[in-house]
C-alpha cells in the first residue's frame, strides 16, 4: 500500500511538473522565434538563424513601450509592498502582543476584509479616488494595493509574532526599551522569514493584478505591465506580431522567477513558522 501511494504521489508530481514547466519552456524558446517560424513549427525550438532572433525583445522593450510599463509596475508594486509590510507588521504585532481591549474584534475585522471581492468595490472605489484626486495615478493604485493586501498580510504575520517567545519582550521592557523599540529592533528582525513570505505572496498578486489597474489607470503612459500585455493582445488582431508578445510575457515573468529562485527557502520556512499559532 505504501509503495502504491508513493507511486501515485510521484506520478501526480510528475504530471504537475509537466503541466507547469512545459509551457514555460515552450514560451522561453518560442520568444526567440520569428512569427513565421512560430506558425510553421510551433513546438520546435529555433534551430537556424532564419528562425532565431533577439529582435523580439528589442522591439518589445522599445517600440512596444514595455520598458515604460515595466517601470510603472515596478514603482507601483515596490511602494505598495513597502507600505503593506510596514503597516501589516505593526498591526500584527499589536494584535499578537498588546493586551488591549477590543483586539479580537479588530482581528476579526481583518478576517472580514478578506471576504469582500475586489469586483464589488470597483464603483465606490472609483468615486473615492476621484474625490481624492488620485484617479489615473500610480500613487492611487499603490494605495489601493496596500488596502487590499493588508488583511491577508496581517493574518499571516499574526502567526509569526504570536509564535515568538514572550520572554524576549519582557527582557526588553526590563532593559527600558519602549514598545516601538521592542517592535522595530527585536521582533521585526525575528519575524524576517514571515516578512519574506508575505512579501513574495503580495508581490505575485500585485505584479499580476489587472482589474484594479484597468479601472484606476486611464492614461496609456501610466499603465502597468499587465495592461500593456493586454493592449498588445488586442493589437495582434491587426499586426500578428506573436514573437514580440511572447518576449513581453517572458519579461513579465523574469522578476517573479528571479525573486522566487532566490527566496524560495525562506517561503517554506516562513509558512512553517506562521502555522504554529496562526
JODANOR-V205195 format. One record per residue. N is the residue number from 1. RES is the residue in three letters. SS is DSSP state (helix for helix, strand for strand, loop for the rest). PHI is phi in whole degrees, 0 to 359 (* if undefined). Layout:
[[N;RES;SS;PHI] [N;RES;SS;PHI]]
//
This chain:
[[1;UNK;loop;*] [2;UNK;helix;296] [3;UNK;helix;295] [4;UNK;helix;294] [5;UNK;helix;296] [6;UNK;helix;296] [7;UNK;helix;296] [8;UNK;helix;296] [9;UNK;helix;296] [10;UNK;helix;294] [11;UNK;helix;295] [12;UNK;helix;295] [13;UNK;helix;295] [14;UNK;helix;296] [15;UNK;helix;295] [16;UNK;helix;295] [17;UNK;helix;299] [18;UNK;helix;295] [19;UNK;helix;295] [20;UNK;helix;265] [21;UNK;helix;281] [22;UNK;helix;302] [23;UNK;helix;298] [24;UNK;helix;293] [25;UNK;helix;296] [26;UNK;helix;300] [27;UNK;helix;297] [28;UNK;helix;295] [29;UNK;helix;281] [30;UNK;helix;288] [31;UNK;loop;291] [32;UNK;loop;260] [33;UNK;strand;256] [34;UNK;loop;287] [35;UNK;helix;298] [36;UNK;helix;297] [37;UNK;helix;291] [38;UNK;helix;296] [39;UNK;helix;283] [40;UNK;helix;288] [41;UNK;loop;215] [42;UNK;loop;299] [43;UNK;loop;262] [44;UNK;loop;273] [45;UNK;loop;295] [46;UNK;loop;291] [47;UNK;loop;252] [48;UNK;loop;225] [49;UNK;loop;294] [50;UNK;loop;288] [51;UNK;loop;266] [52;UNK;strand;272] [53;UNK;loop;200] [54;UNK;loop;255] [55;UNK;helix;294] [56;UNK;helix;300] [57;UNK;helix;286] [58;UNK;helix;294] [59;UNK;helix;291] [60;UNK;helix;294] [61;UNK;helix;290] [62;UNK;loop;259] [63;UNK;loop;293] [64;UNK;loop;271] [65;UNK;loop;63] [66;UNK;helix;294] [67;UNK;helix;300] [68;UNK;helix;293] [69;UNK;helix;299] [70;UNK;helix;296] [71;UNK;helix;295] [72;UNK;helix;300] [73;UNK;helix;296] [74;UNK;helix;296] [75;UNK;helix;293] [76;UNK;helix;293] [77;UNK;helix;293] [78;UNK;helix;297] [79;UNK;helix;294] [80;UNK;helix;293] [81;UNK;helix;293] [82;UNK;helix;297] [83;UNK;helix;295] [84;UNK;helix;295] [85;UNK;helix;294] [86;UNK;helix;294] [87;UNK;helix;292] [88;UNK;helix;291] [89;UNK;helix;295] [90;UNK;helix;294] [91;UNK;helix;294] [92;UNK;helix;294] [93;UNK;helix;297] [94;UNK;helix;297] [95;UNK;helix;290] [96;UNK;helix;274] [97;UNK;helix;243] [98;UNK;loop;268] [99;UNK;loop;272] [100;UNK;loop;244] [101;UNK;loop;290] [102;UNK;loop;90] [103;UNK;helix;291] [104;UNK;helix;292] [105;UNK;helix;295] [106;UNK;helix;295] [107;UNK;helix;301] [108;UNK;helix;290] [109;UNK;helix;294] [110;UNK;helix;294] [111;UNK;helix;299] [112;UNK;helix;296] [113;UNK;helix;295] [114;UNK;loop;276] [115;UNK;loop;278] [116;UNK;loop;285] [117;UNK;loop;291] [118;UNK;helix;296] [119;UNK;helix;297] [120;UNK;helix;286] [121;UNK;helix;260] [122;UNK;helix;296] [123;UNK;helix;296] [124;UNK;helix;295] [125;UNK;helix;294] [126;UNK;helix;299] [127;UNK;helix;294] [128;UNK;helix;295] [129;UNK;helix;293] [130;UNK;helix;293] [131;UNK;helix;291] [132;UNK;loop;268] [133;UNK;loop;59] [134;UNK;loop;246] [135;UNK;loop;288] [136;UNK;loop;59] [137;UNK;loop;224] [138;UNK;helix;294] [139;UNK;helix;296] [140;UNK;helix;298] [141;UNK;helix;295] [142;UNK;helix;297] [143;UNK;helix;295] [144;UNK;helix;294] [145;UNK;helix;300] [146;UNK;helix;298] [147;UNK;helix;298] [148;UNK;helix;282] [149;UNK;helix;268] [150;UNK;helix;298] [151;UNK;helix;304] [152;UNK;helix;298] [153;UNK;helix;293] [154;UNK;helix;296] [155;UNK;helix;294] [156;UNK;helix;291] [157;UNK;helix;287] [158;UNK;helix;303] [159;UNK;helix;295] [160;UNK;helix;291] [161;UNK;helix;292] [162;UNK;helix;290] [163;UNK;helix;276] [164;UNK;loop;284] [165;UNK;loop;294] [166;UNK;helix;290] [167;UNK;helix;299] [168;UNK;helix;294] [169;UNK;helix;294] [170;UNK;helix;297] [171;UNK;helix;295] [172;UNK;helix;294] [173;UNK;helix;295] [174;UNK;helix;298] [175;UNK;loop;284] [176;UNK;loop;93] [177;UNK;loop;283] [178;UNK;loop;283] [179;UNK;helix;297] [180;UNK;helix;294] [181;UNK;helix;295] [182;UNK;helix;297] [183;UNK;helix;291] [184;UNK;helix;286] [185;UNK;helix;262] [186;UNK;helix;242] [187;UNK;helix;285] [188;UNK;helix;296] [189;UNK;helix;296] [190;UNK;helix;291] [191;UNK;loop;268] [192;UNK;helix;301] [193;UNK;helix;302] [194;UNK;helix;293] [195;UNK;helix;297] [196;UNK;helix;295] [197;UNK;helix;299] [198;UNK;helix;296] [199;UNK;helix;297] [200;UNK;helix;292] [201;UNK;helix;297] [202;UNK;helix;291] [203;UNK;helix;299] [204;UNK;helix;300] [205;UNK;helix;293] [206;UNK;helix;290] [207;UNK;helix;295] [208;UNK;loop;263] [209;UNK;loop;290] [210;UNK;loop;233] [211;UNK;helix;295] [212;UNK;helix;297] [213;UNK;helix;296] [214;UNK;helix;296] [215;UNK;helix;283] [216;UNK;helix;275] [217;UNK;loop;263] [218;UNK;loop;247] [219;UNK;loop;293] [220;UNK;helix;301] [221;UNK;helix;288] [222;UNK;helix;255] [223;UNK;loop;287] [224;UNK;loop;272] [225;UNK;helix;294] [226;UNK;helix;294] [227;UNK;helix;294] [228;UNK;helix;296] [229;UNK;helix;296] [230;UNK;helix;298] [231;UNK;helix;297] [232;UNK;helix;293] [233;UNK;helix;297] [234;UNK;helix;295] [235;UNK;helix;295] [236;UNK;helix;299] [237;UNK;helix;294] [238;UNK;helix;244] [239;UNK;helix;244] [240;UNK;loop;56] [241;UNK;loop;260] [242;UNK;helix;289] [243;UNK;helix;299] [244;UNK;helix;294] [245;UNK;helix;296] [246;UNK;helix;295] [247;UNK;helix;296] [248;UNK;helix;296] [249;UNK;helix;294] [250;UNK;helix;295] [251;UNK;helix;298] [252;UNK;helix;290] [253;UNK;helix;278] [254;UNK;helix;302] [255;UNK;helix;300] [256;UNK;helix;295] [257;UNK;helix;295] [258;UNK;helix;294] [259;UNK;helix;295] [260;UNK;helix;290] [261;UNK;helix;296] [262;UNK;helix;279] [263;UNK;helix;245] [264;UNK;helix;294] [265;UNK;helix;294] [266;UNK;helix;295] [267;UNK;helix;296] [268;UNK;helix;297] [269;UNK;helix;298] [270;UNK;helix;292] [271;UNK;helix;293] [272;UNK;helix;293] [273;UNK;helix;295] [274;UNK;helix;291] [275;UNK;loop;277] [276;UNK;loop;294] [277;UNK;loop;228] [278;UNK;loop;289]]
//
